[in-house]
Amino acid sequence: AVIQPVEETTEAAEERMRNTGAPEGFIEYFSNIGRSIMKGDTALVTDVVARITGRQPRSLDAFLTEHAPLLQRVAGQ
């Protein structure tokens, strides 16, 4: 199975959340997290996963590929 990301701008994501009735505080919080990720603030790989779980960390792509059969698109989204 191939996982295809769906990219949207922060503004489009905010509008989508508003259209579903999300509170403004949540939208701002979620958008700040997204902007932080896009800036690379969370890109540092550490040894925390290995220390806690005893397993080596892996990429998001590897995780999604492994769990693809469990992931489903929700109707209407």
Summary of the structure (lengths in Angstrom):
residues: 77
radius of gyration: 15.7
end to end distance: 19.3
largest distance: 42.3
contacts: 117
relative contact order: 0.12
helix: 56%
strand: 0%
